[in-house]
Amino acid sequence: MTAERRFSHAIAEGDGISVIAAVEDADAARAAEAQRAEALVVARDPAVLREATGLPILWRAEVDLEQAAQTADAVVLALSNEEGREIREQQRHQQALDLGLDCVVEVQSEEELERALELLEPEIFLLVPSPDAPDGPLEAVLELLAEVPAGKLAIADLAVTTEDEVHELERAGCDAVIVHAEDVSPLVGDAPPEV
């Protein structure tokens, strides 16, 4: 991993909200980069994408961290509800950081967010609405976002993301949004002016 590909920097820098494109293959990765996505998220081994793009890659799967450090820039850690898993989760979080990976902690509720803060004090949160969120996915993410402490990065993950939702997340202070669409350009915003 090079400094230019640091995942946390990609989503923290610049004005506005960053778009993270969910992709499955090299062609989709190249298209997302051309459409000005700031990072990628994948569920499968990103080795083939590494050659296709210079964008930071978030690997969203239960993976061997040594392997992840070879091809990804960040990994997702989902906390378990099982008793006695705290030490393993702390070790996994620390190992990811020691390997130079950014560690993104997935939370679906305020309780999970509080637990993550107590257990890991992560720098980056992935806010995922519960499938049974009574007010809908966007409201669930906005409620979670309100609980994220200042100075931490927050990424929203909505199954369907509209331009209006992206603007609402941006106004609320969300740092990035995962977009599950082939064309991310309408959600990225205006291109930077040519100099």
C-alpha positions in Angstrom: 0.0 0.0 0.0 1.3 3.4 -0.9 0.6 6.7 0.9 -1.3 7.9 -2.2 -3.8 5.1 -1.8 -4.5 5.7 1.9 -8.3 4.9 2.2 -8.9 7.3 5.2 -7.2 10.2 3.4 -9.3 9.6 0.2 -12.6 9.9 2.1 -11.5 12.7 4.4 -9.9 15.1 1.9 -11.6 17.6 -0.3 -14.9 19.3 -0.1 -18.2 17.5 0.3 -19.0 13.9 0.6 -16.8 11.2 -1.0 -18.3 8.5 -3.2 -17.1 4.9 -2.7 -18.1 2.7 -5.6 -19.1 -0.9 -5.0 -17.5 -2.9 -7.8 -17.0 -6.5 -8.8 -14.5 -6.5 -11.6 -11.7 -4.5 -13.2 -13.9 -2.9 -15.8 -16.2 -1.5 -13.1 -13.2 -0.3 -11.2 -11.9 1.6 -14.2 -15.3 3.1 -14.9 -15.8 4.2 -11.3 -12.4 5.9 -11.3 -13.2 7.6 -14.6 -16.5 8.8 -13.0 -14.5 10.4 -10.1 -15.2 7.9 -7.3 -12.7 8.4 -4.5 -12.5 4.8 -3.5 -13.8 1.3 -4.1 -15.4 -1.4 -2.0 -15.3 -5.1 -2.9 -16.6 -8.3 -1.5 -14.1 -10.6 -3.3 -10.3 -10.6 -3.5 -9.3 -7.3 -5.0 -6.0 -8.5 -6.6 -7.4 -8.1 -10.1 -8.6 -4.6 -9.3 -5.2 -3.5 -7.9 -3.8 -3.6 -11.5 -6.8 -1.7 -12.9 -7.0 1.3 -10.6 -5.0 3.5 -8.3 -8.1 4.1 -6.1 -8.0 2.9 -2.5 -9.8 -0.4 -2.0 -11.9 -1.4 1.0 -12.3 -5.2 1.3 -15.6 -6.0 2.8 -15.4 -9.6 3.8 -14.0 -11.8 6.6 -10.5 -12.2 5.3 -7.0 -13.0 6.4 -5.5 -9.7 7.3 -2.0 -10.6 6.0 -3.6 -11.4 2.6 -5.7 -8.2 2.7 -2.6 -6.1 3.3 -1.1 -7.3 0.0 -4.0 -6.0 -2.2 -6.4 -3.8 -0.2 -6.0 -0.5 1.7 -8.7 -1.0 4.3 -10.9 -3.8 5.7 -14.3 -4.0 7.3 -14.6 -5.4 10.8 -18.1 -6.4 12.0 -18.3 -6.8 15.7 -19.8 -10.1 17.0 -22.6 -10.3 19.5 -21.1 -13.4 21.0 -19.8 -13.3 24.5 -16.1 -13.6 24.9 -15.2 -12.4 21.4 -14.0 -9.0 22.6 -10.3 -9.9 22.9 -10.3 -11.5 19.5 -11.9 -8.4 17.9 -9.4 -6.1 19.6 -6.5 -8.2 18.4 -7.9 -8.3 14.8 -8.5 -4.5 14.8 -4.9 -3.9 16.1 -3.4 -6.4 13.6 -5.1 -4.6 10.7 -3.7 -1.2 11.9 -0.2 -2.8 12.4 -0.3 -4.1 8.9 -1.0 -0.6 7.6 -4.6 -1.2 6.8 -7.4 1.3 7.7 -10.0 -0.6 9.8 -13.6 0.3 9.1 -16.0 -0.9 11.9 -19.5 -1.7 10.7 -22.4 -0.8 13.0 -26.1 -1.1 12.6 -27.4 0.3 15.9 -26.5 2.9 18.6 -25.6 0.0 20.9 -23.1 -1.4 18.4 -21.6 2.0 17.9 -21.2 2.5 21.7 -19.7 -1.0 22.0 -17.2 -0.3 19.1 -16.2 3.0 20.8 -15.6 1.3 24.2 -13.8 -1.8 22.7 -11.8 -0.4 19.8 -12.1 3.4 19.6 -12.1 3.1 15.8 -11.3 6.0 13.4 -13.8 5.0 10.7 -17.4 3.8 11.0 -19.5 2.1 8.4 -23.1 3.0 9.1 -25.5 0.2 7.9 -29.2 0.5 8.4 -30.9 -2.4 10.1 -33.1 -4.3 7.7 -36.1 -3.5 10.0 -35.4 0.2 10.5 -38.9 1.7 11.2 -38.3 5.1 9.5 -36.3 3.7 6.5 -32.7 3.2 5.7 -31.7 6.9 5.3 -33.2 8.0 8.6 -31.5 5.0 10.4 -28.1 6.1 9.0 -28.7 9.7 9.9 -29.6 8.7 13.5 -26.4 6.7 13.7 -24.4 9.5 12.2 -25.6 11.8 15.0 -23.9 9.5 17.5 -20.5 9.3 15.8 -18.1 11.5 17.8 -16.4 14.5 16.2 -13.1 13.7 14.6 -14.2 10.2 13.5 -15.0 9.3 9.8 -18.4 8.0 8.9 -19.4 6.1 5.8 -23.0 5.5 4.9 -24.1 2.3 3.2 -27.6 2.4 1.6 -28.8 -0.2 -0.8 -30.1 2.4 -3.2 -28.6 5.9 -3.2 -30.2 8.9 -4.9 -28.7 12.3 -5.5 -31.0 13.8 -2.8 -29.9 11.2 -0.3 -26.3 12.0 -1.0 -26.9 15.7 -0.4 -28.8 15.0 2.8 -26.0 12.8 4.1 -23.5 15.5 3.1 -25.4 18.2 5.0 -25.5 16.0 8.0 -21.7 15.6 8.0 -21.3 12.2 6.6 -17.8 11.8 5.1 -18.5 9.2 2.4 -21.3 7.0 0.9 -21.0 3.6 -0.7 -22.8 3.6 -4.0 -24.2 0.4 -5.5 -24.7 1.6 -9.0 -22.9 1.2 -12.3 -22.9 5.0 -13.0 -21.7 6.9 -10.0 -21.1 10.2 -11.8 -24.5 11.8 -11.0 -23.7 11.3 -7.3 -20.1 12.5 -7.3 -20.8 16.2 -8.0 -19.2 18.6 -10.4 -15.8 18.0 -11.9 -13.0 20.1 -10.5 -12.3 23.2 -12.7 -9.5 22.8 -15.3 -6.4 24.8 -14.5 
